[in-house]
Amino acid sequence: MGQAWSAENSPPSTEKNLNQSFSYKNKISSNILRKNFSNLESYSLQSTFENLASIKNGREVIEEEVFIQYLGFPDEMGIGPILYRSFTYLASYPSPAHKENSLTYDGLIIAIAIYCDKVHDIISEDRIKLIFESFATHEEHSTFGVTPKTGVSYEKKPPYAEDPENGVSGVQEGETAEVEPLKIESINLDDDAAFLKALGFEQKESEETYIVSKVPCTEIIKILTGIIWLMTNEINLTEDMSERSANIEQIRKVITPIVEHMAKYDTDLRNLPYSQIISSQTFIKWPIFKEFMRRNIPNVFNIFKPFFYGQFLIGQTLSQHRKESIMIGPHLPKLDEKSEFLNPINLAILSLMLPEKVLKKNEWNYLYSGSKHGFSMNRFNTHVFKYIGPTLMIIRAELASNRYKEQASPSKKEILIGAYIPDQWRSTTSPRTCFGSAECFLFELYPNFEVFPASNNNKNYIYYNPSFGIGFGGIATSGPTSSKIESMDANSFVIQLDNTLQHGRYRNDALRNLVTTYTLSVTRPFFDTSFEVLEIDVVGMGGEGVREKQRKEWKWENNESLKRSNSRKEGVDKEILKMAGVIDDSVRSEITKEP
């Protein structure tokens, strides 16, 4: 078996071990090519490198300007330099660092393997964490939060010994520790290291430190904008760059509130105003990003896989001497009909949270629109039921009353919320009976961005009753032992629509004495708002052929219903004719008895 590498077993980053570090990197790249790349992929990568590389300081490297131009992102997006920095960081593995790195052929192999998830049995570290660290411009070493100009803060143990069992310090009660006076005049205030040392934060060799990478909020916005731009543009070689760039600002406006909410996962940033959060001086740390990604956007970096695969591992096989990008990238499944607010940007945002199985479908079906088909339970039933496959419901609504503890601005009068339903829709007869599975989740796209996954506390996922309406995350009664259907105030639904599909409620209350079906909001302990529905859309995600099966099911059921109706009608007509004396069963009986 081959060795799985990690940064921990790499040689120290000293000049003495520089040659050894190059040897490690060459071994890793050779193993990746041999074990995880096909001959065609290896040929394409080498051909791409040769077409883009130039000689610098006696080595063949891809320079930043060439790399950015090849990827083809519009300059105003600002993601090109970030990706180059990411590649050069990953290229220096197993001793990655943000320094003056070059993108050599061996380094390109490693970076592409990490981005395209081709590191099996070679690199043992979390590839998502590696990618995040490659975007970082600062690294943090402490729990004290003291950050000098270099962007590194240092952890220092307290100046007394602490008992790990009971947390009692070595300073006895009633005693004070001797502290030497601080001579300000002897400190060079421009020397960060000297200043920290004077304050007692000198890092000693015996002290253990840890590193937490962090990325500026403004850089996260650029990265996510680039991801969504890739997904929403049908790109070809003849397309004008100005046309490609036209919707960048629109994407950025959608992405910015997402990053704002991501930053608020950090309790230190939660109460900061918008202007301070969306700043190059405010950072998203890896633990915060990891938790936000796990809950809200688990697919976020997966979008880069097909893009870089197309750029480097198959693109050059189409042309020996081409230096222009062919922009092969991920594309969303196609909606068979147009939707006003299920536009490409919103669909791309949704794809960051949806299960991979539905993203692999070539086609999604636009099953129901309230404004087009009618706001009623009957019309909803006709267009959504009997569809065998997952569905997505999106509700655009206007706030009727808003009891958010965090007050929305006057411009935030609309909300965009919804649910992912992995199971076929059906009616629930009992007010305490629901359907669905733990794959269900609720979400809010606007004005905040948050996903509410199933909590696995109970199975009250979806409630559907023609006389009541639709509810998510609760039951229609006041409690599990009651059979009386209650009003919106008394029941326990997180999202609820009445049976006209024109009014609803959306709430989250951490203090309410309820066992939650969906996890509560991370940043908002309480909100409770009534709304008036502006539009409801339901999209089927079963793939090709599923909608046709749904139509056949409805056609068969309608035919059977018609047969039953005709049969009943014939029976009634016969009785009427008997009463009128037109038909005499006794005479007919005698006729049938004759030989």
N, C-alpha and C positions, 0 to 999 in steps of 0.2 A: 504494500500500500504506500502511496505517496504521502508526503508531509503536507498538512494543511497549515498555511502560514497565517500569522497574525502579527500586528504591530508589536505585540509583547515579545515575540521571539526574534525580532529584527535586531541588528547590531546597533549600538549607540551611535547617535548622529554626531560623530566627531570626525575631524579631518583624517585622523589616523585610520578610521574604519571606512573611509569613503569608498575605496576600491571593493571592500567586502560588501558594502551596501549595493554597489552596482552589480556584483556577482549574485546577490540574493535576488535582485530585481530581474536579472536575466534568466535565472532559474524559474522564477514564477511565471514570466511571460512565455518561456519555452513549454512549461507544463500546461499552461492554459491553451496554447496553440495545439499541443499534441492531444490533450484529453477532451477539450470542450469545443474546439472549432473544427468544422469540416474543411476539406481541401479547398472547396469553392470559397468559403468564408475567409480562409487564410489568404488565398490568392487575391481576393477583392480588397482585403485590408491592406495588404502589402502594395497593391497597385495604387490604391488611394493615397497611401503615404508617399509613395514615390512621385506622384503627380503634384502633391502639395508641398513637399519638403524642399528646403534649401540648405546650403552649407553655412553654419554659424559656429565660429570658434572650433573649426575642424570637425564638427559633427553634423549629421543630417537631422534637422528638426523642422517641425511645422511652427511657423511664427504666428503670433496672435492675429495680426491683420488678415493673414491668409485664411486662418481657421475660421474667423468670424465671417468673412466674406463667403466662404464655402457653405457654412450652415444656412445662410440666407435670411436670417432674421432682420427685420427693419431696424436701422440704427436707433431710431427714437424709442424703441422698446427697452434698450439698455441691457438685454440679457446676454448678448454676445460675449462681452468681457467677463461676465460672471461664469459662463460655461467654460471659457478658456482657462480661467483660474481654477475651476473645478477639475478640468482634465489634467492640468499640470500638477495639482495636488495629488490626485489619484495615481498619476503616472509615477510619482516618487515612492509609492508603496513598495516595501513594507515600512518605510520611514517617512510617512507623509508629513509635509510641513508647508506652510504658506511662506515661501521664500522665492528667490529667483530661480525657478525651475524651468526646464525646457521640455518640450513635447517631442521626445524621441520615439522611434518605432517600438521599442520594448515598452515604453511608458504608455503609448497609445493602445497597445494590446491590453494592458492592465485596465486602463480607464474604460475602454469599450466593453471589456468583459464584465466589469462591475456594473456599468449602466445597463447592459443587456442581459444581466443575470446569468453569466456564463462562468461563474467562479466555483462551481461545485467541486468539492474535494481538494480545492486549491487554497482558497482564502476562507477562513472560518469566521471572520467577523461579520457583524450585521451590515449588509450592503447598504441599507437605507440610512443607517447612521453614518457610514462612510461618505455617502453622497451629501448628506446634510453638512457634515464637517468640511467637505470640500467647498461648500459655499461660504463657510464662516470666514470672517475677517478678524475676529477676536477669539481668544480662548481664556477661560476663567479657571483659576486654581483654588478658589477659596469659598468659605462660608461667611467670611467677614465682609465681602463686598467692597474691598478697597481696591480700586482700579487705577493704576498709573496710566501714563500717556500711551504706553505700548499696547494697552488693551488687555493686560494680564494682571489679575489680582492674586494676592498670595495668602495662603492659609498659614496661620501660626497657632500653635497650641497655646493655651493659657499659661501664664508664668508660674503656675503652681501645679503640683501633681494632683490628679483627680482619681479617686477610687472608682473603678468602673462598675463595682457592684452597687454602690449606693449614691454615687455622685458627690461624695463629700470631699472637699478640697483638703490639701495638706496644711492650709492655714487654719489654726485652731480658732474656736469661737472666742471673741474678745481680743484676738491678736490682729495686727495689721502687717501687711507685707512691706518690706523696704523697697522704695522706688527711688531711683537716682534722679536728681533734677535734670530737666531737659534744657540744654543750652541752645536756644534758637539761633543765636548769632553764629554758632559754629557749624550750622547746617546749610548746605548748598540747596536752596529751595528749588532750583532748576533740575536737580538730580533726583529723579523719582526713587531710585533704589536707596540713596542715602537718606532721603526723607522718610521712607517706609522703615528703614533700619532704625532711625532715631525714635520713631514711634513704637518700636518694639515688634514690628511685623517682618523682621528679617527671616528669610527662609533658610533654615539650617539643613545640612545634609541628612540628618537623622529624621527629619520630619517628613511624613508622608503627605503628598499632595494628590489632587485629582483634577482632571481637566473637564470642563463643561463647555462645549462649543456653543457659540451663539451667532446669529445672523441678524443684521439690521432689518427692521420692519420694511424699510424702503426696498431692500434687496429681495425680500420675500415677495413683495408685490410684483417686482419685475419678473421673478421666476414663475410665479403663478400666471401672470399675464402671458408669458411666453407659452406656457403649457396650454392654456385655453385658446390662444391664437392658433397654435398648431392644429388643434382639434376642430376649429370652426372654419378653417380655410381650405377650400378645394384648390390645391396648389398645382400649377403646371409651369413649364419653362417659359411660356409665352406671356404669362400674366404680368401686368405692369406692377412694379413695386409699390407705386402710390395707391393702387387699388387694394393691394394686400394690407397696406398700413391703415386703411380708412377706418377700421373698427377698433383700433388699438385703444383709443381713449375710452370708448364704450366698455371694452373689457376691463380696463383699469378701474373704471367707476364701480363695476360689479365686484372686482377682486378686493378693493380697498376695505370695505366693511368686513370682509372675511378675515383679513389679516388683523384688523382692529379687534375682532372678537377672539382671534387666536391669542393675541397679546394679553387679553383679559383673563385667559386661563392662568396667568401668572398673578398671584394675589398682590404682588408688589406694584403691578401696573393697572390693576382693575379700576382704580378710582382716578386715573389720570385723564385729563381732557383729550379729545381727539387729536388736537394739534401736537401734543407731546407724544402720543402713541405713534402716529404716522410720522416718524422722524428717523433720520439716519443715526440719531443718538439713542434710540430705543431698540432693544434687541429681543429676539425670540431665542430662548435657550433650548438646547436639545431635549431635555425632559418635558418641557412645555410643548414643543413641536410634536414629540412622539405621542403624547397623550391626545393632543388635538387631532393628529392624523389618525390614530387608532379609532377614535370615535366618529370623526366627521368625514375625513377624506382618505380612506385607506388605499386608494388607487393612485395617489397623487404622482409619485415618481414612475409608476408603471407606464405612464404615457410616453416617457422618453425611450422605452425599449424599442418599439417599432421604428421610431424616428431615427435613432442612431444606428439601428440595424440596417435600415435602408440606406443611410448615408455612407456607411463604411463597410458593411459586410455583404451587400449585394449590389450596391449602386454602381461600382466601378466595373462590374462584369458586363455592363451594358455598353461601355465605351472605354477603350484603352487609354485615350488621351483627354478625357473630359475633366475639366477642373471646376465646372459649375455643379451646384447641388441640384439633384432631381427632386428634393423635398418629399421623399417618401415618408409618410407619417401616419399616425393613427387617425381613423375616421369614425364618426359616430354611426350607428345604425340609422337608416333612412326612415323618416315618418312617411307613411303612405298618403297622408293629407297634411296640409299646412295648418299650423296652430299659431295664434297671435302671440301668446307669451311662452309657448314651448318653442322658443326660437333657438338657434344653434348655440348661443352663449349659455342660456339656461340649461339646455340639454348637456352641454359640456360640463357645467358645474355639477349637475346631477350625476354624471358619469363618474365623478370622483368618489361618490359614496355608494353607487349601486353594485350589486354582486357581479362578478366577472362573467357568470354564465349568461346574463341578459345582455351584456355588452358585446358578446360574441355573435349575437344574432344580426343578420344582414338587414332585417326590416322590423320596424315597430308599427303597430296598428293604432291609428287614431280612432278610438272606439266611441267616445262620447264627449259632446260639448253642450253645456247647459244652454248657451245662447243659440246654438244651431239646432239641437234636437228637442229642447224644452226642459224647463226646470220642474221635474216631477219624478217621483219614485218609479212610476210606471215606465216613463221614457228611459230612465237610468237602467231599469231592469232589462228592457228590450235590447239595449245596445251593449250592456256590459256582461250580463249573465250568460252562461254557457260558453264563455271564452276560457279555454283550457290553457292557462299560462299565467305568469306573473303580470300584475298591472301596477300602474303608477297613477295616483290621483293627485292633482294639483288644484288648490283653491286660491283664487285671487279675490280678496275681500277688502271692504272698507270698514275701518273701525267705527263701531257705533258708540261704544263706551269703553274707555281705556283705564284700567286700574293697574297699569304697570307701576312698580315702585320706581323703576328708572324711567323718568318721563321722556316720552318720545317728542321729538321736535315737531313743529307744525307741518313740516314736509313729509313726516312719516305717518301718514294717515292710512296707507294701504299695507296689507300684509300678504305675503305669498307663502303658503304653508301646504303641507301634503303628507302623503303616506305611500310607502311601498308595501304592496300586498302580494306575497308569493303564491297564494292559494286561489283557487277558483271561487268566485263570489257565490254566496248562497244566503237565503233568508234564515234568521234565527227565530224560532217560535217562542222560546222562553225569554223573559226579560233578563234572566241571569245567564243565558247561554251565548257564547261568542264563537267565532271561528278564527282561523289563522294559525301561525306558528311563530317560533322565536326568531325567524328570519325577518319578520315584520319590523319596520321602524317608521317613525314620524320625523318630519323635518320642517325647518323654517328657512326659507331662502332670503326673505326680506321682511323687515328692515335689519334683522339680525340673521346670522348664519349659524345654524346649530342642528345637529342630528340627535334624535332621541331613540337610542336602540332599546330593544326589549330587555327588561330587567331579569327575566326568568323567575319572577316572584309569583306570577299566576298566568292564566291563559286568556285573559280578557282583551284579546287583541282587536277584534273587529266585531261590531254589533250592527246588524241590518234588520230592520223591521219596517214594512211599508207604512204602517200606521204611526210609527214613531220617528224614523229617520235613520241616520247613520252615526255611529259613535266609535271612537278609537280609544282604547286604554281604560276601560271601565265597564260598568254595568248600568242598566237603565233604572235600577231601583236604588233605594237609599242604603241598602246593605245586602250581604249575601243571603240573609234569611228572609228578606222581604220579597213579596211578589208584586207589589204595587209599583207601576211605572211612575217615576218622578219627573219633575221639571228640570231644566238645565241647572238651576241653583242647587238642587238636592242630589243629583246623580254624580257619578265620579269620572265622567269622560274627560280626556285631555283635549281632544278635538271632537266637536259634535255639530251635525247638521240636522235641522228639523226636517219634517216630511215634505216640506215644500222645496227643500234644497236652496232656500234663499236667505236663511238666517242661521247663525251658528255661534259657537263659543269656543274659546281657546284659552287654556289655563295651565298653570304650573304653581303648585303651592307646597313648599317643602315642609310646612308646619301642619298641613292637613293630616288628620289621623286616618290615612289610607295606605293600603299596600299597593304600591305603584306597579303598573304593567310595563311602562316605559320609564327609562331612567330620567331623573329630573335634570333641569338645566344646571350647568356648571357655574355660570356667572350670574344667573338671575334667580334668586330664591323664590320670588313671587311675581306672577303676572296673571291677570284674569280679565279677558276682554271679550265682549260681544261683538259680532260683526255681521255685516250685510254682504251677501255673496255677489260678486260682480261676474265671476266666471268659474266654472268647474270643468276641468279636462280630465279624461281618463285615457291612458295610453296602454295598449296591450303589448307585452314584451315576449310573447311566445314564439315569435319568429315566423318564417314563411309557412303558409298553409294553415295556420291555426285559425285565422279569421274565416277562411272558407269553411272549415269544419264547424265553426260557430254558426254560420249562416245555414248550413245543412241541418244542424240540430234544430234551429228555430223553424226551418221550413217543414221538417218532419213533424215537429210538435204542433205547428199550426194546421197541417193536414189532418193529423189525428184529432185535433180539436174540432175541425170542420166535419169530420166523419161522425163524431159523437153528436155534434149539433144537428146534423142532417138526420141521424137515426132517431133522435128525440123528436124532431119535427115530424117525421113520418108517422111516428106513434100517435102524436097528438092529432094529426090530420085524419088518421084512420078512425079514431074515437069520435071525431066530429061527424064523419060520414056515417058512422053507425047510428049516432043519435038522430041524424036527418033521415034515416031509412034508406039511404043510398046503397049501403052495404048490409047484406043479411048473412051473417056467418052460418046460420042453420041451413040456408039454401045451398050455400057454397059447400057445406059439409055433405049434403045429400048428393050433390053433383060429383064430388070426389069419390063417393062410395060406389057409383055405377061402374059396372064392368066395361 
